[in-house]
């Protein structure tokens, strides 16, 4: 299981590693917070329950005492003010009585019995009390019944005091039983905090072990290479993420650099040997090499390269290498178009041929990652557009949109006529751009800052707006979806009679 988790960890990319690490840290913090809340709830919950029970019993006892005093005053002098005070005290007593805990499982046998005595006694007392107040003080049995009510009040006050004593005693017993837990609680908190710290340190060590150690080893190896020491073996790390790719590329670069330096050393040693043996001959050879180099420089020009490509294409045809021949032919067509096209405006069909040659070369390069289709709803022989406008847009879509997307995408070219303008749309399903980036790109185009947008795109934008009063170029893009570049190129309206 551990090995499986380790393999998964080593295979995910750096972004996922940091995301997983952040999630684990957040989880540790959440667990710590939940544990702290549970500890506080456990600590305060029992105290709150004890204090609440004591407060309810005390409130009932005070309300009952207040009712007894109000009853006594109202019996002596039955005024409206004293009656209102008496009624309010009765309401308060009944409310406090209803709030007393009366759950057998929760409060236990003794408190339940005491509470039942209070509730039952108060019910009988309230009936006798209310019945007494309906009678006149001149009634011969009134005094007898009044003292009976007084006795019932005394019993109730005694019941309330006993209930209060039992509640206080049980609360004290509960507190005493929880004292050992409270004494151990700081140790539990320290232990749990230590476990969380160990977990955090362990996660940090894992992260550093897979990220920091490879970087440190790369830095150490780079210092040795800077001192011209290539004796160290290739770096080997278990990572299969971006760092693993970086180390693999670094090893290849180191071997290539070592071979290049060794070659230079051998060449230098040979040159020194020849210099010592045949000083004059080496000097003449140097002059001859210099003259030959200048001659080659004068011969290697675009026309020479174009002719060479044609010759290679013929040889590929003779060797029946059809794919190679087609690629050479496409490359040759591109060179021919770039070298021999001097006109400022060309027919659309000419630009479309160049685009097809370019797309073919890119499809051979990227394979199935580049998919191309077109929808041409215009007469390519009659539509005239500026030279070198289509191919740079297609190239821009391939390089900046599709090639940077791992799974590639689709390139769609659509051309149609709208009124007296031809609309050219180059769309790709590549990486796309954020809205802020797209706005900055349009601003750079309008300000003609080609360094910010690239020479090709900036040149096309500038030429369209210089050559055509109604010409325009628009860019639509969405991150992760792709980009669409549209050109609107006006066309001359020819008179049919002319």
N, C-alpha and C positions, 0 to 999 in steps of 0.2 A: 504493500500500500504506500509506504514511504517513497519507494523508488518510483512508483507511478506518479505520485504528486510532484516529485522532483523533476521528472521528465516533462510534465505539463508546465511547470514553472519555467523550465529552461527553454521551452519551445514558444511561449507567448512573447509578443513584442514588448518593447520598453513601455509604451503607453499603457498597455494592459497590466504590466507589472506595477507601475506607479498607481494605477487605478485600484488594483487589488490590495496593494499595501495601504493606500488611503482608506479603503473600505474596512480593512482589518483594524486599523487604528481607531476609526470611528466606532467600530463594534466594541473594541476594548473600552473606549470612553463611555459608550452607552451602557455596557455591563456594569462598569464602575458606578455610573450614576444610578442605575436601577438598584444595585446593592446598597448604596448609601441611602436611597429613598426607603428601601425595605427596612434597613437598620433603624432609621429615624421613625418610621411608621411603627415598628415593633416597640421601640423605646417609648414613644409618646402615646401610642395607642392604649397601653395598659394604664398609664397615668391619667389619660383623658377619661377612660372608663371609670376609674376610681373617683376622680374629681367630679365627674358628672353625677355619679350615684350619690356622693356626699352632698353635692350642691342641691340635687332634687329633694333629698330628705330634709336638708336644712331649710329649703324654701317652704316645704310643706309645714315644717314645725313652726316657722315664723308666721306663715299665713294663718295657721290654726290659732296661735297665740293672739294674733291681731283680731281674728274673728271673735274669739272669746271676750276680748276687751270691748269690741264694738257691740257685741250682743248685750253685755252687761250694761253699757251706757244706754243703749236703745231701750232696754227693758225699764230702766229707771225713768227715762224721759223720752217719750216717743215724739220726737220732733222730726221734721222733714230732712234736716241736715244729717241727723244721726241715723235716720233710716237709709239714706243714700250711702253713708259710710259703711253701715252694716251690710247692705246688699253687695257692695263692691268687695268687701272682705270675704263674703261667702263665695262670690264668683271666683276670687283669687284662690281660695282654699280648694274649691272643687277642681280648678285647673291644675293646681300643684298636685292634687291627689291623683288625677288622671295621668300625670307625667311620671309617677313613681314606677320604676321597673317592676313588672309583674310576670316575668317569664321564668317558670320553674327551672328550666335547664340553665338559664343564664345566671340567676341570682342564688340558686340553691334552696335547700329545704327550709332552713331557719328564717332567712329573709323573706321567703315566700309566705311562710306562716305569719310572720309579723306584719307583712304588708296586707295580708288577707284580713287580719284582726283590725287593722286601721281602716281599710275600705268598708268592711262589714259594720264596724262600730260607727263610722261616720254616716253610713246610710241610715242606721237606726236613729242616730243622734239628730240628723237633719230632719227626719220625719217628726220626732218629738219636738224639736225646736220650732218647726214651722207650725205645727198644731198648737203649741203654746201661744205663739204670737197672734193667733186668730182669736184668742179668748181675751176677755176683759180682766183687768187686774183685780176687780172687785169680786170675781168669782171665788167661791170658797175653796175650790181645789187648785186655784192658780198657784199659790205659794208652794204647795206640795209638789206640783209638777215642775215648778221653776227650779226647786232644789234638786229634783231628779235630773233635769237637764244639766244643772251645774255638775252633778256627779258624773254624768256621761261625758261632759267636756273634760273633766279631770282624768277620766279613764283614757279618753282619746289622747290627751297630752302625754300621759304616761306611755301609751302605745307608741306615740311618735318618738319619744325619747329613747325607748327601747329599740325601735327600728333604726334610729340614728346610731345608737351604740353598736348594734349588730353590723350596720353598714360600715362604720369606721373600723370595726374589728376585722371584717372580711377584707376591706381595702388594705389594712396594715399587713394582714397575712399574705395577700397577693403580692404586695410590694416586697415583703421579706423573701417570698419564694423566687422572685425575679432578680433579687440582688446578685446571686452568683452569676446569672446570665449577664447582667450589666457589668460585673467586674471582669468577665471574660471578653466582653464586646470589644474593648480597645485592642486586645490581642488578635481577635478575629479580623478587625479592620486592617491592622498592620499586616496580618498574614495574607489577606485578600489583595491589599495594595501591592505587596511584594510579588504575588503571583501575576498580577496585571503588568507590573514593571518587567518581570522576567519575560512574559509573553511579548511585550513591546520590544525589549532588547533582542529577543530571539528573531522577531520579524525584521528588525533593523539589520541584524547581522546577516540574515539571509539576503536581504536586498543589497547590502554593501558587498557581500561575497560574490554576487552575480553581476554587479555593476561597477563597483569601485575597484575591485582587484584586477579585472581585465584592463581597466584604464591605467592603473599603476604599472602593470607589467608592460603595457604598450609604451608608457613614458620611459621606463627603465631601458627597454630595448631601443627606443629612439635615441636615448643619450649615447648608447654604445655605437649606434650607427653614425651619430654625429662625430664620434671619435674614430670613425673608419674601422670599427670592429664588427665584422659579420660572422664571428665564430659561434655566436649563440644559435641554438636550434630554433626551429620555427615555434612560435607561440601556439599552445594548444589549450583551448578553453571549452567547456561543455556547452556553452550558450549556443542556442540556435535562433537567436534574435538578431537585432541590428548590430549588436556588439560582436556576435559571432561572425557576421558578414564582414564587419570592419576588420577583425583580426585576420580572417582569410585573405582579404584584399591586401592587408598590410604584409602578410607573409609573401604573397606573390610579388608585391612591389619590392620587398627587401631582396628577394632572389634575383629579380630583374636588375635591380640597382647593383647588386654584388657582381652579377655577370657583366654588366656594362662597365663597372669600375675595373674589374679584372681584365676585360678586353682593352680598356684604355691603358692599363698598366703594361700589358704585353706589347701593345702598340708603341707605347712610350719607350719601353726597354729596347724594342727593335729599332725604333728611330734613333735612340742614343747610340746603339751599336753601329748602325749604318753611318751615323754622323762621325763616329770615331774612326771608322775604317775608310770611308770614302767621302770626305768632306766636300770636295768639289762636285762629285757626282750627285750627292744629295741636294746640293744647292741648285744644280741644273734641273734635277728632277722636280724640285719645288717650283722652279720657274715654269717648267713644262706643265706641272699640275695646275698652276695658277692660270696659265694660258688656256688649258683644256677646260677648266672650270668656267672661265669667262665665255668660251665657245659654247659650252653646254647651256649656260644661262641664256645666251642669245638665241639658242635653238629651241629651248623648252619654253614655248609660248602657247597661248590658247589654240592657235591653228595647228601646231605640232601635236598637242594633246588630242584635238579633234580627229586629226588624220590617224593617229595611233589607235584611237578607239575604233575607227572604221576598220582598220587592219585586224584588230583583235576580233571584231565581229565577223569578219570574213573567215578568220581561222576557226572560230567557234562553229561557223556554218559548215566548214570542211570537216570538222571533227564530229559533226552531228550533235553538238551541244546546244539544243534549241533554246533552253531556258537561258543559258549564258548569252546566246546570241540576241535573244529578245531584250535582256537587260542591257547589253552593250548598245543595242540599237536605240533603246529608250534613252539611255544616257547620251548617246550621240545626237539624238534629236534635240535634247535639251541644250547641248552645247551649240548645235547648229542654230537653234532659235536665238540663243543669247548672243552669238557672234554675228550672225548675218541679218538680224532684224534691226534695222535702223529707223524704220518708220515709227512715228509717234502713235498712230492709230492703226489697228489691224482688225480683220474680221473676227467675229466671235469664234467661229469654227477653228481658227488657227490657235487661239488660246486654249480651246477645249482639248485639242490634240496634245498640247504641252502638258495640260493637267493630267490626261490619261497616262502619258509616259511617266510623269512624276509619281502618280498614285501606284502605277504598276511596280516601280522600283521600291516604294515604301512597303507595298504588300509583300514583295519578295523578302524585304528586310524583317518585317514584323509578323509575317504569316497571317494567320486567321485573326489576329488582334485588330487588324485594320479592315473594316468592311466599307465598301464604297458603292454608292448608287447615285444616279442623277436623273433629273426630270427637266428636260429642255423643251420649253414651250415657245421657242423663238427660232426664227430662220437664221442659222449660224452664218450663212454667207452674206446676209444683208445687214445684220446687226454689227455696228462698228463700235469698238471700245478701245480705250488706251492700252498700248502694249504693256506686257509684264504686270497685269493686274490680278488675273485669276490664280496663277500658280503660287505667288507669294501668300495669298490668303489661304489656299489649301495647305501649303507648307506650314503656315502659322497654326492652323487647326491641328495638324498631325503632331508637330513638335511640342506645342504648349498645351494641347488638350488631350489627345489620344495616347501619345507615347508615354506620358507620365501616369497614365491610369493602368494599373496592373492587368486588368482584363481587357484593355483596349476599348474599342467602341466603333460606332458607325459614323461615317462621313457622308453627308448628303448635300449634293449640289443641285439647286433648283434655279431655273432662269425663266422668267416670263415677262411679257410686255404689258404695261399699264399706261394707257393713254399714249403719250409720246415719249415715254421713258421705258427703258429696259431695267428690270429689277433682278439683281444677281444675289442669291442667298447661299452662303456657305455655312452649314450647320454641322456641329459635332456633338457627340454624347460623351465628351471628355470630362475633365475635372471641373470646368466652369469657374466662376469667380463670385466672390461676395459682392453685394451691391456697392459697398464703399469702394472696393477695388475697381469695379466697373466705372463708377463715376470719376475716379481719379484718372483712369485710362482715357476717358472721353475728354476730360479737361486737358490732359497732356497732348492729345491730338489737336484740340482747338488751339492750344498755345504753341503747337508745332515743336514740342520738345521730344525729338526722336530718340534721345537717349533713354527716355522713360518708357517708350512703347516699342522700340525696335525700328530699324531703318526701313524694313519692308512695309509694314503697316503704316508708318508715318509718311512714307513716300507716296503710297497710294492715296491716302487721305488728302495729302497736300495737292497732288496732281488733279484729283477729281474736282476739288474746290477751285483750283486755278483754271482748269480747262472748261468747266461747265458752270454756268451761273446758277442752274437749278440742280446741279449734282449734289449728292449727299451720301454719307456713309453712317450707318447706325450699328450699334453693338448691343445685343441682348444676351444676358448670361445669368445663370443661377448655379450656385455652388453645388457640386455633386451631380448636376444634371447635364450641363454642357453650355456651349456658346454658339450664338448665331451672329454672323456679320453680314449685313445687307448693304449693297451698293445700288444707288439709283443713278443711272447714266442716261441723260437725255439723248434722243435720236433726231436727226434732221428729217423733217417731213418733206419728202420729194413730191413735186407736182407730177401727177400722172400724165398730163399732156406734154410736159417737157421731156 
